[in-house]
Amino acid sequence: MTKIDKSIVATGGSSISNSKNEIATKAKRLKTKFTLIGFILGVLSSLVASYIYDYLTKS
């Protein structure tokens, strides 16, 4: 194995691990986005439900 071969192997291994890390960070970002959206939807649905409940009980 020459010096060039070793450097290619080293860069290849590091790039693979970097891409795995990028995928992980992207997944985390998506997860936080979805939890935020879910939280907002939950709040909105609870507000709507309470409004409907108030409307039904008043009439």
Buried (B, 14 or more C-beta within 10 A) or exposed (E): EEEEEEEEEEEEEEEEEEEEEEEEEEEEEEEEEEEEEEEEEEEEEEEEEEEEEEEEEEE
